[in-house]
Amino acid sequence: MELCYQLPVLPLDRPVPKHVLSRRGAISFSSSSSLFGAPDPRQLSQRRGAISYDSSDQTALYIRMLAVTNKIKTSFVFTPGACVIFKQLFSRDVRVRSQVGFEPERRGSHPYLGVDFRTLHSRAESAGSIPARRIRRLFSFQRHLLSSRLLRGTPHLNPLHILDEDYCGQARCMLDKVGSWNFDIFLFDRLTNGNSLVFLTFHLLNQYGLIELFQLDMVKLRRFLVLVQEDYHNQNPYHNAVHAADVTQAMHCYLKEPKLAQSLTSCDILLGLVAAATHDLDHPGVNQPFLIKTNHYLAALYRNTSVLENHHWRSAVGLLRETKLFSHLSVEDSLNMERQLGSLILATDISRQNDYLSRFRTHLDENNLCLGNASHRHFILQMALKCADICNPCRPWELSKQWSEKVTEEFFHQGDIEKKHKLEVSPLCDSEANTIASVQIGFMTYVVEPLFAEWARFSDTRLSQTMLGHLGLNKASWSAMEPEASGSSEEGESEQPSSRSLSQGGQES
């Protein structure tokens, strides 16, 4: 404590004197306006932190924060000009729950198995990797502040000195081609340092003019998107924020199709993008049968019906209300948007695939789809979101292969958990009885091809033909990797039950 008394105190708005910089030492920052010098013991409670520095380059080496309030965090940057630049960040805008030990109850483990969904797919990390991740999160948040100003066209007088600013520029260049079907979401996620969902969704909402049209508060919108991204479990190999960003980008491609672009209202587009970004929110990394067989509370809450989709919808509504993103709308309009959002997300339940596909096929056969009708437009939005959710096999091989490996890894990990606890292994989750190729061939044949064939009937465009072309090539590539399975899959009975079980278990629910 006596050593702490010896720290010189400097008000936040004062530059550091040169004679202080000439020696190696530390500076204590106080909220008081007392003159530079030894602090009075009674003012210790007002001290906010200390910076130790090296006289050789006059740059900060270590920052120690004291008495940080729950509402505001202050970060200091020591510059060569001996000025202290500080900015206030709302702590809830960057919610890293693992650092503060807080997790909502909905992420709890089921006592029957003792399985913690937060760490179900996590890998062991060395102790030294944690600080590096925290540093990357800080840089990522700074990049988001910088890019959000650029997206709004607002110049900034004091640009942030960010080490990897070049990556932010590359991400902006990629956003210029966000409507391309070859958009590499994995590269974009690396360039945005794991914030692809925030960057992409914000950019699309701004590009469509929805922020201005619906008078969305910028702070509330950014906070909503950050919370959405944080509520995805990034330790999941497949159902994570990158998948949500990929689905959102695909949804944007479909919204640009001529039939939709000429008919959809601004409200339809807003709902479509928000639904795509939140359609798998807080996904635990296991499928619905797993939740049911383990008597998980979510299965009981939603009565074993569209368990995950109901949870995704309710989680999205919770964040909308928490951030008050639509609080400026009337109560009726806000509730109506929440209901329509739920209708879109619930449509992604793969177990109801045949119901939606039959209805879609009937409309096309009878040629009675009228996009001037609000209910018909909403149905097309549902079908577009369903296509976006399972469009991975229709991407170029370099992207499609990565997604296939990730979803199968998640399947097999669930199977390992089921074996460990002596439960019946879910279909397609047994790594000893299935391969990536066999799973993908069955999924493409019985789920993806029928859906995208009907979509091509509805929207016979270059994009539709491109997707079908990639689908055929990718299926052929997987078949070449598994010659025995591909030769007997059409006649054997082993492939047929596996494909049907996709609709029950939900490969990409």
C-alpha positions as CSV (number, residue, x, y, z in Angstrom):
1,M,0.0,0.0,0.0
2,E,2.8,2.4,0.8
3,L,4.3,1.8,-2.7
4,C,1.0,2.7,-4.1
5,Y,1.1,6.0,-2.2
6,Q,4.3,6.9,-4.1
7,L,2.7,6.8,-7.5
8,P,2.3,10.3,-9.0
9,V,-1.3,11.3,-9.8
10,L,-2.3,12.9,-13.1
11,P,-5.8,14.0,-14.1
12,L,-7.1,12.4,-17.2
13,D,-7.1,15.6,-19.2
14,R,-3.5,16.5,-18.5
15,P,-0.5,15.6,-20.8
16,V,2.3,13.7,-19.2
17,P,5.2,16.1,-18.3
18,K,8.4,15.5,-20.1
19,H,10.4,15.2,-16.9
20,V,8.3,12.2,-16.0
21,L,8.9,10.6,-19.3
22,S,12.6,10.9,-18.9
23,R,12.7,8.2,-16.3
24,R,11.3,4.8,-16.0
25,G,8.3,4.6,-13.6
26,A,4.6,4.7,-13.4
27,I,1.7,7.2,-13.5
28,S,-1.5,6.9,-11.6
29,F,-4.6,8.3,-13.2
30,S,-7.2,9.9,-11.0
31,S,-10.7,11.4,-11.6
32,S,-9.8,14.4,-9.4
33,S,-8.4,17.6,-10.7
34,S,-5.7,17.9,-8.1
35,L,-2.3,19.1,-9.2
36,F,0.4,16.7,-10.3
37,G,2.1,15.3,-7.2
38,A,1.7,12.8,-4.4
39,P,-2.0,12.1,-3.7
40,D,-3.7,12.6,-0.5
41,P,-4.7,9.3,1.1
42,R,-8.3,10.3,1.0
43,Q,-8.2,10.5,-2.8
44,L,-7.0,6.9,-3.2
45,S,-10.6,5.8,-3.8
46,Q,-10.8,8.1,-6.8
47,R,-7.8,6.6,-8.5
48,R,-8.7,4.8,-11.7
49,G,-5.5,3.1,-12.8
50,A,-1.8,3.2,-13.5
51,I,0.5,2.9,-16.5
52,S,4.1,1.8,-16.3
53,Y,6.4,3.0,-19.1
54,D,9.8,2.7,-20.5
55,S,11.9,5.8,-21.1
56,S,13.6,4.3,-24.1
57,D,10.6,4.5,-26.4
58,Q,8.0,6.3,-24.2
59,T,5.3,3.7,-24.9
60,A,3.1,2.0,-22.4
61,L,4.2,-1.4,-21.3
62,Y,1.6,-2.3,-18.7
63,I,-1.8,-0.9,-17.8
64,R,-3.3,-1.6,-14.4
65,M,-7.0,-0.6,-13.8
66,L,-8.3,0.1,-10.3
67,A,-11.9,0.7,-9.1
68,V,-13.4,0.1,-12.5
69,T,-17.2,0.5,-12.3
70,N,-19.6,-2.0,-13.7
71,K,-20.9,0.4,-16.3
72,I,-17.8,1.9,-17.9
73,K,-14.4,0.6,-18.8
74,T,-11.7,3.1,-19.8
75,S,-8.8,2.2,-22.0
76,F,-5.6,4.3,-22.3
77,V,-3.2,4.4,-25.2
78,F,0.2,5.9,-24.5
79,T,1.4,7.7,-27.7
80,P,4.9,9.0,-28.6
81,G,3.5,12.5,-28.2
82,A,3.0,11.9,-24.5
83,C,-0.8,12.3,-24.8
84,V,-3.2,10.1,-23.1
85,I,-6.1,9.2,-25.4
86,F,-9.0,7.5,-23.7
87,K,-12.4,6.4,-24.8
88,Q,-15.3,5.0,-22.9
89,L,-16.6,1.6,-23.9
90,F,-19.8,0.2,-22.6
91,S,-18.9,-3.1,-21.0
92,R,-22.0,-4.8,-22.1
93,D,-21.2,-4.1,-25.7
94,V,-18.4,-6.6,-25.5
95,R,-19.8,-9.5,-23.5
96,V,-17.3,-12.2,-23.1
97,R,-19.1,-14.4,-20.7
98,S,-16.2,-16.9,-20.2
99,Q,-14.0,-14.1,-18.7
100,V,-16.5,-13.1,-16.0
101,G,-17.8,-16.6,-15.3
102,F,-21.4,-15.8,-16.2
103,E,-23.6,-18.0,-18.3
104,P,-27.4,-17.8,-18.6
105,E,-29.4,-20.7,-17.3
106,R,-30.5,-21.7,-20.8
107,R,-26.9,-22.9,-21.4
108,G,-26.8,-25.1,-18.4
109,S,-26.0,-28.8,-18.5
110,H,-28.6,-31.5,-18.1
111,P,-28.1,-33.3,-14.7
112,Y,-28.9,-36.7,-16.3
113,L,-25.7,-36.8,-18.3
114,G,-23.7,-34.0,-16.8
115,V,-22.9,-32.8,-20.3
116,D,-22.0,-29.1,-20.5
117,F,-23.1,-27.8,-23.9
118,R,-20.7,-24.9,-23.5
119,T,-17.7,-27.2,-23.7
120,L,-19.2,-30.1,-25.7
121,H,-17.1,-29.4,-28.8
122,S,-14.3,-27.4,-27.2
123,R,-10.7,-28.4,-27.5
124,A,-8.1,-28.2,-24.8
125,E,-6.2,-24.9,-25.0
126,S,-2.9,-24.1,-23.4
127,A,-2.9,-21.5,-20.7
128,G,-0.8,-19.2,-22.8
129,S,-3.5,-19.0,-25.6
130,I,-6.1,-17.2,-23.5
131,P,-4.4,-13.8,-23.3
132,A,-3.8,-13.9,-27.1
133,R,-7.6,-14.5,-27.7
134,R,-8.4,-11.5,-25.4
135,I,-6.1,-9.3,-27.4
136,R,-7.6,-10.4,-30.7
137,R,-11.1,-9.6,-29.3
138,L,-10.0,-6.1,-28.4
139,F,-8.5,-5.5,-31.8
140,S,-11.6,-6.9,-33.4
141,F,-13.8,-4.5,-31.5
142,Q,-11.6,-1.5,-32.5
143,R,-11.9,-2.6,-36.1
144,H,-15.6,-2.8,-35.8
145,L,-15.8,0.8,-34.5
146,L,-13.6,1.9,-37.4
147,S,-15.5,0.1,-40.1
148,S,-18.9,1.1,-38.8
149,R,-17.9,4.7,-39.2
150,L,-16.8,4.0,-42.7
151,L,-20.0,2.2,-43.5
152,R,-22.0,5.2,-42.4
153,G,-19.7,7.6,-44.3
154,T,-18.7,9.4,-41.1
155,P,-15.1,10.5,-41.1
156,H,-13.1,10.3,-37.9
157,L,-10.7,13.0,-36.9
158,N,-8.5,10.7,-34.8
159,P,-8.2,7.4,-36.5
160,L,-7.4,4.4,-34.3
161,H,-3.9,3.1,-34.7
162,I,-4.6,-0.6,-35.2
163,L,-1.9,-3.1,-36.0
164,D,-4.0,-5.0,-38.5
165,E,-5.9,-2.2,-40.2
166,D,-4.9,-3.7,-43.6
167,Y,-7.1,-6.7,-42.8
168,C,-10.1,-4.4,-42.2
169,G,-9.5,-2.9,-45.7
170,Q,-9.5,-6.4,-47.3
171,A,-12.7,-7.2,-45.5
172,R,-14.3,-4.0,-47.0
173,C,-13.2,-5.1,-50.4
174,M,-14.8,-8.5,-49.9
175,L,-18.1,-6.8,-48.9
176,D,-18.1,-5.1,-52.4
177,K,-18.7,-8.7,-53.8
178,V,-21.1,-9.8,-51.0
179,G,-23.7,-10.8,-53.6
180,S,-21.4,-13.4,-55.3
181,W,-22.2,-17.0,-54.8
182,N,-18.5,-17.8,-54.5
183,F,-18.2,-15.5,-51.5
184,D,-15.7,-17.1,-49.1
185,I,-17.2,-16.7,-45.7
186,F,-14.2,-18.5,-44.0
187,L,-11.8,-15.9,-45.4
188,F,-14.1,-13.1,-44.5
189,D,-14.4,-14.4,-40.9
190,R,-10.6,-14.5,-40.6
191,L,-10.3,-10.9,-42.0
192,T,-12.8,-9.7,-39.5
193,N,-11.2,-11.6,-36.7
194,G,-14.2,-13.8,-36.0
195,N,-16.8,-11.1,-36.4
196,S,-18.2,-12.0,-39.8
197,L,-21.8,-12.1,-38.6
198,V,-21.7,-8.6,-37.2
199,F,-19.9,-7.0,-40.2
200,L,-21.9,-8.8,-42.8
201,T,-25.4,-8.2,-41.3
202,F,-24.6,-4.6,-40.5
203,H,-23.4,-4.0,-44.1
204,L,-26.4,-5.7,-45.7
205,L,-28.9,-3.7,-43.5
206,N,-27.1,-0.5,-44.5
207,Q,-26.9,-1.5,-48.2
208,Y,-30.6,-2.1,-48.4
209,G,-31.3,1.2,-46.7
210,L,-33.1,-0.5,-43.8
211,I,-31.3,1.4,-41.1
212,E,-32.5,4.7,-42.3
213,L,-35.9,3.5,-43.5
214,F,-36.9,1.9,-40.1
215,Q,-35.0,4.5,-38.1
216,L,-33.0,1.9,-36.3
217,D,-30.8,3.3,-33.6
218,M,-27.2,2.6,-34.5
219,V,-26.0,1.8,-31.0
220,K,-29.0,-0.5,-30.4
221,L,-28.4,-2.2,-33.7
222,R,-24.7,-2.8,-33.2
223,R,-25.3,-4.1,-29.7
224,F,-28.0,-6.4,-30.9
225,L,-25.7,-7.9,-33.6
226,V,-22.8,-8.3,-31.1
227,L,-25.1,-10.1,-28.6
228,V,-26.4,-12.3,-31.4
229,Q,-22.9,-13.3,-32.5
230,E,-21.8,-13.9,-28.8
231,D,-24.8,-16.2,-28.3
232,Y,-23.6,-18.6,-30.9
233,H,-21.4,-21.3,-29.5
234,N,-18.2,-20.9,-31.5
235,Q,-16.8,-24.1,-30.1
236,N,-19.4,-25.9,-32.2
237,P,-17.7,-27.2,-35.4
238,Y,-20.7,-26.3,-37.6
239,H,-23.6,-24.5,-35.8
240,N,-21.7,-21.3,-35.0
241,A,-21.7,-17.7,-35.9
242,V,-19.8,-18.4,-39.2
243,H,-22.7,-20.7,-40.3
244,A,-25.1,-17.9,-39.5
245,A,-23.1,-15.4,-41.5
246,D,-23.0,-17.9,-44.4
247,V,-26.8,-18.3,-44.3
248,T,-27.2,-14.6,-44.2
249,Q,-25.0,-14.1,-47.2
250,A,-26.9,-16.8,-49.1
251,M,-30.2,-15.2,-48.1
252,H,-29.0,-11.9,-49.6
253,C,-28.2,-13.7,-52.9
254,Y,-31.8,-15.0,-53.0
255,L,-33.3,-11.7,-52.1
256,K,-31.6,-10.2,-55.2
257,E,-33.3,-12.7,-57.5
258,P,-35.6,-10.9,-59.9
259,K,-38.9,-12.4,-58.7
260,L,-38.1,-11.5,-55.1
261,A,-36.4,-8.2,-55.7
262,Q,-39.5,-6.9,-57.6
263,S,-42.0,-8.2,-55.0
264,L,-40.6,-8.1,-51.5
265,T,-41.3,-5.2,-49.3
266,S,-38.6,-3.5,-47.1
267,C,-40.2,-5.2,-44.1
268,D,-39.9,-8.6,-45.8
269,I,-36.2,-8.0,-46.4
270,L,-35.6,-6.9,-42.9
271,L,-37.3,-10.0,-41.5
272,G,-35.4,-12.2,-43.9
273,L,-32.0,-10.9,-42.9
274,V,-32.7,-10.9,-39.2
275,A,-34.1,-14.5,-39.4
276,A,-31.1,-15.7,-41.3
277,A,-28.7,-14.2,-38.7
278,T,-30.6,-15.6,-35.8
279,H,-32.0,-18.9,-37.2
280,D,-29.6,-21.1,-35.1
281,L,-29.1,-18.8,-32.1
282,D,-27.7,-20.5,-29.0
283,H,-27.5,-23.9,-30.8
284,P,-26.1,-26.4,-28.3
285,G,-24.3,-28.5,-31.0
286,V,-26.6,-31.5,-30.6
287,N,-29.8,-32.4,-32.5
288,Q,-33.3,-32.7,-31.3
289,P,-33.4,-36.4,-30.7
290,F,-30.4,-36.0,-28.3
291,L,-32.3,-33.4,-26.3
292,I,-35.4,-35.6,-26.1
293,K,-33.6,-38.8,-25.1
294,T,-31.8,-37.0,-22.3
295,N,-35.0,-35.3,-21.1
296,H,-33.4,-31.9,-21.5
297,Y,-35.5,-29.1,-20.2
298,L,-35.8,-27.5,-23.7
299,A,-37.5,-30.7,-25.0
300,A,-40.0,-30.5,-22.1
301,L,-40.5,-26.8,-22.5
302,Y,-41.4,-27.1,-26.2
303,R,-43.1,-30.6,-25.9
304,N,-40.6,-32.3,-28.2
305,T,-41.8,-30.3,-31.2
306,S,-39.3,-28.1,-33.1
307,V,-37.4,-27.9,-29.9
308,L,-34.3,-26.2,-31.3
309,E,-36.1,-23.9,-33.7
310,N,-38.5,-22.7,-30.9
311,H,-35.4,-22.0,-28.8
312,H,-33.7,-20.1,-31.6
313,W,-36.8,-18.0,-32.1
314,R,-37.3,-17.2,-28.4
315,S,-33.7,-16.4,-27.9
316,A,-33.8,-13.9,-30.8
317,V,-36.9,-12.3,-29.5
318,G,-35.2,-12.0,-26.1
319,L,-32.3,-10.1,-27.6
320,L,-34.6,-7.9,-29.6
321,R,-36.4,-6.9,-26.4
322,E,-33.2,-6.6,-24.4
323,T,-31.6,-4.2,-26.8
324,K,-35.0,-2.5,-27.5
325,L,-34.1,-2.5,-31.2
326,F,-37.8,-2.1,-32.2
327,S,-38.9,-0.2,-29.2
328,H,-39.7,2.9,-31.3
329,L,-42.3,0.9,-33.2
330,S,-45.9,0.4,-32.0
331,V,-46.6,-2.5,-29.8
332,E,-48.7,-4.1,-32.4
333,D,-46.0,-3.8,-35.1
334,S,-43.3,-5.0,-32.8
335,L,-45.3,-8.1,-31.9
336,N,-46.2,-8.8,-35.5
337,M,-42.5,-8.7,-36.5
338,E,-41.7,-11.1,-33.7
339,R,-44.4,-13.5,-34.9
340,Q,-43.3,-13.4,-38.5
341,L,-39.7,-13.9,-37.4
342,G,-40.7,-17.0,-35.5
343,S,-42.6,-18.3,-38.5
344,L,-39.4,-18.0,-40.6
345,I,-37.1,-19.6,-38.1
346,L,-39.6,-22.5,-37.4
347,A,-39.6,-23.2,-41.2
348,T,-36.0,-24.3,-40.9
349,D,-37.0,-27.4,-39.0
350,I,-35.7,-30.2,-41.2
351,S,-38.2,-32.7,-39.9
352,R,-40.9,-30.6,-41.6
353,Q,-39.1,-30.6,-44.9
354,N,-41.6,-32.7,-46.8
355,D,-44.5,-30.6,-45.6
356,Y,-43.0,-27.4,-47.0
357,L,-41.7,-29.1,-50.1
358,S,-45.1,-30.6,-51.0
359,R,-46.8,-27.2,-50.5
360,F,-44.2,-25.5,-52.6
361,R,-44.6,-28.1,-55.4
362,T,-48.3,-27.8,-55.3
363,H,-48.1,-24.0,-55.8
364,L,-45.8,-24.4,-58.7
365,D,-47.9,-27.1,-60.4
366,E,-51.0,-25.0,-60.1
367,N,-49.1,-21.8,-60.9
368,N,-51.1,-19.9,-58.3
369,L,-48.3,-18.2,-56.4
370,C,-49.1,-14.4,-56.3
371,L,-46.3,-12.4,-54.7
372,G,-48.6,-9.5,-54.4
373,N,-50.2,-11.5,-51.6
374,A,-48.5,-11.0,-48.2
375,S,-49.0,-14.6,-47.2
376,H,-47.5,-15.9,-50.4
377,R,-44.5,-13.6,-50.1
378,H,-44.0,-14.9,-46.5
379,F,-44.1,-18.5,-47.8
380,I,-41.4,-17.7,-50.4
381,L,-39.3,-16.1,-47.7
382,Q,-39.6,-19.3,-45.7
383,M,-38.5,-21.4,-48.7
384,A,-35.6,-19.0,-49.3
385,L,-34.4,-19.3,-45.7
386,K,-34.7,-23.1,-46.0
387,C,-32.6,-23.1,-49.1
388,A,-30.1,-20.8,-47.5
389,D,-29.8,-23.0,-44.4
390,I,-28.9,-26.1,-46.4
391,C,-27.1,-24.5,-49.4
392,N,-23.6,-25.8,-48.5
393,P,-23.7,-28.7,-51.0
394,C,-24.5,-26.1,-53.7
395,R,-21.4,-24.0,-53.0
396,P,-18.1,-24.4,-54.9
397,W,-16.2,-27.5,-53.8
398,E,-13.6,-25.6,-51.9
399,L,-16.3,-24.2,-49.6
400,S,-18.7,-27.1,-49.6
401,K,-16.1,-29.6,-48.6
402,Q,-15.2,-27.6,-45.5
403,W,-18.8,-27.3,-44.4
404,S,-19.3,-31.1,-44.9
405,E,-16.3,-31.9,-42.7
406,K,-17.5,-29.5,-40.0
407,V,-21.1,-30.8,-39.8
408,T,-19.9,-34.4,-39.8
409,E,-17.4,-33.7,-37.1
410,E,-20.3,-32.3,-35.0
411,F,-22.4,-35.4,-35.7
412,F,-19.6,-37.8,-34.8
413,H,-18.8,-35.9,-31.6
414,Q,-22.4,-36.3,-30.5
415,G,-22.2,-40.0,-31.3
416,D,-19.2,-40.3,-29.1
417,I,-21.0,-38.6,-26.2
418,E,-23.9,-41.0,-26.7
419,K,-21.6,-44.0,-26.6
420,K,-19.9,-42.7,-23.6
421,H,-23.1,-42.5,-21.7
422,K,-24.4,-45.8,-23.1
423,L,-27.3,-44.2,-25.1
424,E,-28.6,-45.3,-28.4
425,V,-26.4,-43.6,-31.0
426,S,-28.4,-41.3,-33.3
427,P,-28.5,-42.0,-37.0
428,L,-25.5,-40.6,-38.9
429,C,-23.7,-39.9,-35.6
430,D,-21.7,-43.2,-35.5
431,S,-18.3,-42.6,-36.9
432,E,-17.7,-46.4,-37.2
433,A,-20.7,-47.0,-39.4
434,N,-20.7,-43.8,-41.4
435,T,-18.2,-41.7,-43.4
436,I,-18.3,-38.1,-44.5
437,A,-18.9,-39.2,-48.1
438,S,-21.8,-41.5,-47.2
439,V,-23.5,-38.9,-45.1
440,Q,-23.2,-36.2,-47.7
441,I,-24.3,-38.4,-50.6
442,G,-27.5,-39.3,-48.8
443,F,-28.2,-35.8,-47.7
444,M,-27.7,-34.4,-51.2
445,T,-29.8,-37.1,-52.8
446,Y,-32.8,-37.0,-50.5
447,V,-32.9,-33.6,-49.0
448,V,-31.0,-31.0,-51.0
449,E,-31.7,-32.0,-54.6
450,P,-35.5,-32.1,-54.3
451,L,-35.6,-28.7,-52.6
452,F,-33.3,-26.9,-55.0
453,A,-35.0,-28.5,-58.1
454,E,-38.3,-26.9,-57.0
455,W,-36.5,-23.6,-56.3
456,A,-35.1,-23.7,-59.8
457,R,-38.7,-24.2,-61.1
458,F,-39.7,-21.1,-59.2
459,S,-36.7,-19.0,-60.0
460,D,-35.1,-20.2,-63.2
461,T,-32.1,-17.9,-63.1
462,R,-28.4,-18.2,-63.6
463,L,-27.9,-18.5,-59.9
464,S,-30.3,-21.5,-59.7
465,Q,-28.5,-23.3,-62.5
466,T,-25.1,-22.5,-60.9
467,M,-26.3,-24.0,-57.6
468,L,-27.5,-27.2,-59.3
469,G,-24.3,-27.4,-61.2
470,H,-22.2,-27.2,-58.1
471,L,-24.5,-29.7,-56.4
472,G,-23.9,-32.3,-59.1
473,L,-20.2,-31.8,-59.2
474,N,-19.9,-32.0,-55.4
475,K,-22.0,-35.2,-55.3
476,A,-19.8,-36.7,-57.9
477,S,-16.7,-35.7,-55.9
478,W,-18.0,-37.4,-52.7
479,S,-19.0,-40.5,-54.7
480,A,-15.5,-40.8,-56.1
481,M,-14.2,-40.8,-52.5
482,E,-16.5,-43.7,-51.6
483,P,-16.8,-45.9,-54.7
484,E,-18.3,-48.9,-52.9
485,A,-21.0,-46.9,-51.1
486,S,-21.9,-44.9,-54.3
487,G,-22.2,-48.1,-56.2
488,S,-24.7,-49.7,-53.8
489,S,-26.4,-46.7,-52.3
490,E,-29.2,-46.6,-54.9
491,E,-30.2,-50.2,-54.4
492,G,-29.0,-50.9,-50.8
493,E,-31.2,-50.3,-47.8
494,S,-28.5,-48.8,-45.6
495,E,-28.4,-45.5,-47.5
496,Q,-32.2,-45.0,-47.6
497,P,-32.8,-45.0,-43.8
498,S,-29.8,-42.8,-43.2
499,S,-31.2,-40.2,-45.6
500,R,-34.6,-40.3,-44.0
501,S,-33.1,-40.0,-40.6
502,L,-31.7,-36.6,-41.7
503,S,-35.3,-35.3,-41.7
504,Q,-35.8,-36.6,-38.2
505,G,-32.5,-35.7,-36.6
506,G,-32.0,-32.5,-38.5
507,Q,-28.5,-32.2,-40.0
508,E,-28.6,-28.5,-40.2
509,S,-31.4,-27.5,-38.0
